[in-house]
């Protein structure tokens, strides 16, 4: 269920659905089991649900939320439980209207009728359950009880929290006051999504800005879907060349799954859309038509606009965020596999208000619901050991690329691996049949099959096969024989994917990770997997979870690198402190700062110094490792200059007498760069025991430099290897 702005009401909230109503005796679908008999193909052809006049004091199952997650679970439970127990399922939902929010993208980007995105709640709520038309106020999980806003307390055997997300337009100063005016609008509102289309049509020239916040959002692809649709509309109207289009996202990339992100980046470039990452909208001045963003280093950047589409910050409802069920960031704290609460075994959560680290879409919900239903039934049968069905992370995001093409991005929200269903079609490309599915099919599936509990995403109407979580000792490493503990710990470590928590581990050297701000929960998850932790902000920074890190047995050091725009710049003393800490801290090592950029700078500085790289060589290494502070960050110039300022200029590192002597064991690698003409690299690889070396791709005219470095390191060049030939790269070997 998606919440509109406060005060939004569907004008037909007390009217019956315009498609008409038929009785259950109409068209039917035969499903297994004589007890279940004939089930209608559509919830819209059945009787309207009626709220109960008075709630019972106790229910076997209490479901908080009547959105797609709550309705799906309620309907699927009804299919599994005897009819005599249906009235023991309560759905707590105060609203009159149910919204199909994915439709709002097409309202704003294609000009569709917003009224078709709303239907009366009584035509979506399953008939047979107890619909309690009231708002949940508080949770008391210690006593298996919830309190309603109307004052009544309700007890439960099992609780399912499916309360959705709240759009916080009010969290951006100036935004709520200018919504619907001054060229400002959003598809994340029933009221204002039609205004998006009106603004698109009215914009003929100027600057168009589309934003994406740092918080979780309903369907992470929607902020750029509307961008593509608007660009297509302007192109069709012949005014595209007059409009500068920018996509500003607070996230490190424009999409989470790398396979699709690469393709979407190409699409943005082809369409002439300028992508700006790590830029978070913090204020809107509607009258002046100025949007202010906070860049990754804390710098405020103001941009004028003629058209502004805002994706607002979002979060769990306050009654969830402030409850004993919530984690540190306000979502219901559940096991990512079983959707079961980490503390209260008879509490489950799914959908947008849960802590499941996956994309918040109906596609994800359709895969989460069957696992939740299985596990709830196990708890009702008093067999908690069987509550092991798992949600595997599957999600999907149909990304509209224009008025006729759509990218069907299916992926695992946990591993971020692409999981395409429509083989052999390349789902990383736009395809018109996918567009037709989005435009005409998904809406019908949602209204007619979802309320029946008869839609399972990629499995369509067929019950999906369930995987189960193996029951393990609380501490499998400690429970194993001592001889097996090291191997078991290695297996556990290798199965963990820190990228889910926003951590990157570059291939070189492979035992050093970099990260930005991490929640306390994320730090608690990560810290036991590292032996060293270098914090690059000031020790007093509120995001520094030092006690949590040290409690996990990590050795912690602080070496403050001033952030760009802070008024201070890093110095040679800063470099010495960073290099000393990184040399002394044990591996695996975590480098952490506010946005992750200074972490990448510290890594590059360390590797460049360790490997004897000069400015050009270190710059190439930064590109090879895709260090964001070097390749993406628009405000990181002072940090880049600081790192490169600690290194030798081009070709001087090899010609001076300050090169460290080669070690007596192991091997030595030196990388050299020709700035005189070929702009290519040469490598010297030496064996410390035989004192012999090989030159790889030496360039004509650079013999004195190369052989001089070999002599300085005490090596005799024994071989020359040429890996390729170019007209501008003439070898000196021969």
N, C-alpha and C positions, 0 to 999 in steps of 0.2 A: 504494500500500500504506500502511496506517495502522498506526502502532505503538501497542500498548496500554501500560499501565503495566508497569514491570519485573516479571517474575514471572508475567505473564498467560499462561496456556496454555489453549487450547481443549480441553475434556475429551475430545473425540473426534478429536484431531489425528492419530491413527494408524488411524482407521476410515474405511471407504469411505463415500461420500456416500449418505445415506438415500434419495435419489430413485432409486437403482439405477443400473446401468451397462448400456449396450447397445453393440454394436459399430458401427463406422463404416458398415456396410452398411445401416443403418436409413434413416430419413428423410433426404433430401438436398436440396440447393439447387444448381441448375445455375448455374455461373459461367462467364464468358467464357474461351475458350482450351481446346483439347483436352487440353493438358498438365495443366491443373489439374483437369479432369474434375468429378466429383461431390464436394461438400464437405458435411459434416454440418451440420445446423442448430444443433447444440449441442455445446459442448465436453464437457458432462456425459455424453454418450452415447459417448464415445470411451475409448480405453485410458488408464490412469493413467500419468503420467510417472514415470520412475525416475531418481534422481540418479546421476551417473557415479561409479564407484568411484575413478577417478583422472583428474584434469583433464589435458588436453593442455598442452604448454608454450606453445602459440601458437594463437590463433584469429583469423579474419578480423574478427569482430565480438564484442566483449565488452560485455555489458549488466549493469550493477550495479543490482540491484533487481528483485524479482519481484512488484511491485505492479501496479496497473492500467497505469501508464505503461510499465514494462519488458515486461510480458506483451503489451500491445498492439503495441509496436514489434517485438518478437520474432516475433509471429504474422504481422504485415504483411510483414516481411522474408521470412519463409518463403513467403508467397504470391508474392513477386516473384522469388525466387532459385530456381535449379534444385534439385531434391530432393537431388542429390549434395553441395550446399553447406550443407544445413541443419545438419549436425553441426559446421560451422565457426562456428556461432553459439553463444556461451556466455551463459547467464543465471546470475549469481552471486546466490544467495538462500539464506540459512541456515535459514529458518523452515519449520515443518511446516504452518502454517495461514495461509490467506488470508482477510482480513476485508473485508466490504463495509460500510465505516464509515457511509455515509449511512443505513443501516438503524438505526443506534444512536439516531438522533433519534426514530424511531418506537418503538423499544424504551422509551426514556425518557419519551416524550410520549403514546404510545397503548397502552403495555403489551404490545407484541409480544414474541415469544420471541427472546431474544438468540442462541440457538443457530443460528437460521436466517441469522445474519449471517456465519457462519464455515463454510468448507469446506476439506478437505485441499488443501494446496498442489499435490499431485500430480494433482488434478482440475482445476487451473487452468493450471498450467504447460504450454506447448505441447509435444506429443510430437514428437520429432525434433531439438530443440535439445539442447545439452549443459547439463543442470542441475547446476551446481556448488554443492553444499549446504555452503557455507562463507561466512564473512563477509569482506568487503573490508576490509583494514587500512590500506593506503596507496596513493597514486597516484604514479607516476613518469612524467609525460607527456613529459619530455625524451627518455626511452628507450622510450616506448610500452609501458609495463609497469605492472602492478598487483601488489601483494603481498596474499596471503590471510592470514587469522588463523592458519590451520594451518601457515603457513610457506612455502607454494609461491608462486613468482612466475609470472605469466602475461603473455605478450606479446600485442599486438593490432595489427591494422591500423587499426581504428576502434573508439573507445570511446564508449559511451552511458551516461550517469549518470542513473539514475532511482531515487534512494534514498529519496524521500519526506521527510516531516517527522517530528521527534521531539516528543512532548508532554512538556514540562518541568514536571510537577507539583511537582518538588522545588525549582523556582526561586522559588516563593512560600512564604516561611517559615510553617510551621504547617499548610500545606495537605495535604501527603502524609500526615501523621500523623492527620488527621481525616477523610480521604476514606472515605465509606461510613458515617460516624458523625455524630452531632450535626446532622443535617439537611443534611449536605454531600455533594454528588455531582456527577457529570459525565457527559454523553453521549459524551465523548471517551475512553472506556475500555470495552473489552469487559466487564471485571469490574464496573464501577460504573454502567454505563448502566441496568441493571435497577433499581438503587437509586434512580435519579431518579424512576421511576414510583412506587416504594414511598413515597418522600418526598412526592410530589405528593398521593397518596391519604391520607397521614397528616396533612398540613397542613390544619387547619380554621380557623385564625385566626393573626394576627400579620403579620410582615414577610417578604416573599419577594424575594430579590436574585438577579439574573442578571448575569454579568460577561462582558466581552470584552476581551482584552489588547491591548497596543500592537504585538505582533508579528504576522507573517503567521500565518494559521490555515487549517486544512483547511476549505474552504467558509465564507467570511466571513458567510454568512447564517444558519448553524446556531445561533449563540448566541442569536439572537432567535427562530428557529423554535421552540426548546424553550420559550421564554418565552410565545409565543402558545398553544402546545399546553397548557401548564400553566394559563394563564389560562382557556382553554376548559374544561378539566377541572374547575377550581374553580367556574366558572360553572354547569356542568352539575350539580355536586354541591350547588349552592345555598349555597356558602360564600364566593363571590367578594367580597361586600361586607365580609367580615370580614378580608380579606387585602390589605395594601398591597404592590403589585407595583412593583419598580423595576428598570430596565435600566441598568447602569453600563458604559460603554464607554470605553476609553482613546483611541479615535479621535475626530476632530473631528465626525463625523456618524455616524448609525446604519447607513448603507449608502453604498457608494462611488458608484454610478451615480445622478446627481441625479434623473432621471425617476422611478425607483422609490423613492428616498429620500423624496421629497415625499409619495408615497402611503403609505409605511410610517410616516412621522411622523403622518399623519392616523389611520392604523389604531391606532397606540399611544395617541393622544389619545382616540379613540373607545372603546378598551378600558380606559381609565383606567390605563394603564401609564406610569409616570413615567420619562422618559429623562434620563440624566445623561451628558453627553459629557466627554471629556478627564479621565476618572476611571479610574486604573489600579490594579487590585488588587495590594497589596504585602505583605499579611500576613493570616493567618486564625487566630483564636483559637477553636478548635472548642468547648472546654469553656465559655468565656464567651459563645459564639455572637456574636462580633464580627468583622466584616470591615473591614480598614483600606485606604483608597484614597489614592493620591497625586494631588492635583488639579494642574491645569496650572501653577500658580505654585509648586509644590513643597510646598504645605500638605498635611499628613496629616489625613484625615477618616475617622473611625471610625463604622461603622453596625452596629447590632445586627440580628440576623436570626433567623428561625425556620426558614427554608428558604433554602439557598444553592446555586445552580448555578454552577459555575466552568468557564470555558473557559481552560485553562492557557496560559501562554506556549509558543510553539513555535519551532523552528528546524531547520536542516539538521543531519544527524548529524555528530558530531565528526570522523569520518574524512573527511568532505567539507569541513567548516568549517576544518579545520587543514591542508588540502592546497593545493598550488600552483594548483589549479583554481578556488579560491574567490575571491569578491570581498571587499570590506572588511567586509561584513555576514555572510559565511559561505556564500552561495549560489554555485552553479556559475556562473561569469561568462560568459554567452553573449550573442550578438547577438539582440535581441528579435524579429527577423524570421525569421532562418534557424535559430535555436537552436544555432548553431555557436559553439564557444568563441572568445572574443575574441583569444586568443593561440595556441592549439593547434588547427590546422585539422581534425585528424582526431578531435576530441573534440566530442561533442554532449551536450546535456542537455535534458530536458523534465520536466514535472510539478512537484511541490511543491518539490524541492530546487534547481530552476533559478532564475536571477535574472530570469526573464521577469516583467515588471511587470504581471501580470494576476491575477485571482482564482484561487486554487489549488483547482480542482474537477476532477472527472472529465470534465465537459463541455469544459473547456479542453484537457485531455489528448487527448480524442477528436479535437480539431481540430489539436493540435500534432503528433500522431504521424504523419499522412501527410506533412507537410512534412519531418520528421526522416528518415523512411524514404527519401523521394526524394533528399535531400541525402547520406545515408549511401551509397546506391547509387552516386551520382556519385563519391564519394570512393573506393569500392571499384573502380570502373571507371577510376580515375586520371584523372578529368575534373573537377577541383575547380572549374573555371570554370562547371560546370553545377549546382553545389550552391547554387542560388539560390531554391528553393521557400521560401515564407514562411508563417508563422503570422500571421494578421491580428488576433489579440487576442480572438477570439470566446470567450465563456464564458457560462455560465448558472447560475442559482441558483434551484432550485424552493423557494420559501419557504412552508412550511406556516403557514397563518393560523389554524388550528383543526382540528377533527376532520373537516371536510368541504370546506374550501376551500384553494386554493393559488394563490399568485402566481408565474407562470412568468417570472422576471426574466432575460431574455436581453439581453446588452449586450457592448460592446467594452471589454475590460479596459484597453486603452491610452487610448482617447479618452473612455471612460466614457459613450459614447452608447448609448441603447437600440437593440437590433437585433432586434425581435420577428419571429418566424417565423409565428405563427398569425394572420395578417391575415384578416379585419378585427377579430378579438377584441382587446379592450383588455387587454393582459397586465399592466397596472398594477393590475388588480383581481383579487380572489380568484375562482376559478372551479372548480366541482366536478369537471368532466372532468379538469382538471389534477391535482386531488387523486387521482383514480383512477389516473392515469398514475404518479404518485409511489408510491402505495400498492401497486399490483399489477403495473405494466409495467416500470418501470426496474430493479427487482430481477432480473427474468427476462432482460432485455437484458444486464445486467452479467454474470450467471453463464453465460449460454449463448452470447452473441455476442462480448462483449469478449475472451475468451480465444482466439477464432478470428481476431481482428483484423478483425472484420466489423461494427464499430459506429463510425459517424462523426458522432455528435451530430445536428445538424439535417439532415444528409444521410442519416440512418438507415443502411441497409446498402449504400448506393451510394457508390462511390469519389468523393470530392469533387473538384471542379475546383481545380487549384492555381494560385495567383498566384506570380509570380516577381519577385525583387528585381533592379532594374536595376544593372548593374555601372558604378560611377562612379569617377573618379579619387580618390585618397586625399584630396585637398583640391580639391574642385570649384571653389571660389572662386578659389584661386590659379591653377588651370589655365586659367581663362577669360581672354579678352582683358580688358585693364584697363578698357575702356569698359563691359564687361558685369558687372564684379565687384560693383558696388554693387547692381544689380538682382538678381543671383543670390543675394547674401547676404540681401537682403530676402525672397526667395522661401524660402530655407532657414529664416530666422527665423520666417516666418509659418506654416510647416508644423510647427513645434515646439510641443508642448503642455506647458507647465511644470506644469499641474495634476496630471499623472501623478506628479510628484515632490513634490507637496504644496504647490505655490506658487499663490497667488491674485493676480490682477491686477484690482482693481476698475475699473469703467468710468470712474470719475473719479479722477485725471486720465487714466488709461489708459497712462501710461508709468512707473508706480511699482508694484512688486510687493511682496507681503508673504509671509513664510515663517517657520516655526519651525525646529527642529533639522533639519539636512540632513546626510546622510552625505557623506563625502569624495567618493565617486563622484558623488553628485547635484550637489555644488558644482562639481566639474570639468565636469559637463555644462552647468550653468547659467551659470557665470561668464563665458564668452566672449560671452554674449548680453546682458550688461549693461556699462554704462560706469561706473556708480557703485554702491557697496555700503556701506550704513550698518548697523553692527553695534550692537545695543542692549543686549547683555549686557556684562559686564566683559571687557576684552581678554584676560584670562587664562583665560577659560572654555574647558574642553577641547573644546567643539564648534566653536570658532572656527577655521575653515580659512583663515586669513589668507594664508599662502604660496600656496595653490592659487588663491585669488581674485586676488591681485596678479600671479601668473604669467600669468593670462589677460588682463592689461592693464587690470584694473578699478582705479579709484581708491577706496581704502578709508578710511572714517572710523569712529571708535567714539564713541558718545554713550550712556553707561550710564543706562538707566531701571531703577530697582530693581524687582524682581518683587514682586507681592503676597505677603504673608506672610513676606518676607525680613527684616523688622525695620526696613527703611528705606523712606522714602517719597520720591517725586520732588518736586522743588522748582521754583521759578521759574528758577533757574540751569539745572536740567535742561532745562526748556523752551527756554531761550535756546540751549543747546548743540545740541539736536535741530533747532530751526528754522534755525540757522546752517549746520549740516551739510547739511540738506536743500536749502537755498537754493544752496549752493555746489557740491554734487555733480552731475556730469553725468547726463543721462538716456540710456537707460532706467536706472532706479534700483531696487536691491533693498534692502528693509528686513528685517532678520533678527533674531530673538531666540529664546528657548528654545521657546515654544509658539505664537508668531505673534500673541499678543494685544497685546503692547506695540508690535509693528510696526504693527498697526491703529490703536493709540492715537497713534503718531507721525504716521501719515498723516492722521488726523482733525484733529489739532492744526495740522498744516501747512496743510491745505485751509481750515480754519475761519479761521485768521489771514490767509491769502492772499485769501480772499473776503469778509472782514469780517463773518463770521457771529457771531451771539450764541449764548447757551446753547441756546435752543429750536431755533434753526435748525441748529446743529451736531448736536444730538440727533437731529433728523429726518434729517440727512445720514448719520449713523451707521446709522440704520435702513435708509435707502435703499440704502446700500452693503453692508448686511448684515455689518458689522464685528463679528466674534465677541466681542471684548472688551466690546462694548456690548450686544449682543443675546442672548448665550448664557452667557458666563462668570459663574459664581456667586461667584467669588472676586476679581473684577477691580474691585470698587467703589473702592478707593483710586486706581487708575489712571484710572477714569472721572472721579472727582472732581477729580483733578489736571488732566486735559485741560479740563474745563468751568470749572475755577477760573482758567484763563488767559484766559477769554473774558468779554465784557460780559454782564450779565444781560439779561433780556427787554426789548427795545425801547430799551435805552440806547445800543446801538451806533450807532443812527441819530440820536440826539438830542444826543450830545456833540459837541464841536468837535475830536475827535481823529481823525476820519475822514481817511484818506489822500487827497490831492488826486487827481482823475481824471487818468489819463495823457493825453498830447497826441495819441496815436494809438491805434487799436483801439477796443474797446468796454469798457464797465463793466457788471457785473451785481451788484445788491444784493438780498438776500432779507430780507424783514421779516415778523414774526409778530405777529398780534393776540392778545394774552392777555386782552383786556377782555370778550370775549363770543363772537366767531365762531370763534376758534381756527383761523384760516386764514392762508395766506401771501399776501403781496403782493410783486411783483417790480418793481424799477426797472432798466430797460435803457437805457443812454445811449451815444450816439456821441461819441467824443472829438473828432472833427473838426468836426462840425456843431454840437456842444454841445446837441443836442436829445435828448429822452428820451421813453420810453413807460412808463406805469404799467400793470401787468398785475394785474387783480383787486384794485383799491383798495377798502377797507372804509370805510363811512360812520362818521364820527367820528374817523378816523385821518388826515384831510387835512393837519393841521398837521405831523404827523410825516413824512408822505411828501414833501410839498412842501419842508419844511425840509431834508431830506436832499438833494433835488435841488438846492436853492440852495447848500448847502454844497459839493456836488461841482461846482458851476458849470454845471448843466444847466437847460434850460427844458423843462418837460413839454409835449410837443406832442400826444401821443395818449394815450387811455385804452382798454385792451382788457379786455373782460369775457369770460372763457372759460366761465363757468357761472353758474347762479343757484341760490341756496338761501334758504330762509326765514330762516335765521340769518346770511346773508351779504348785507347790503344794500350795493350799490356806492355809492361816493362820486362816481363819474363822472356827468356829465350837466349 
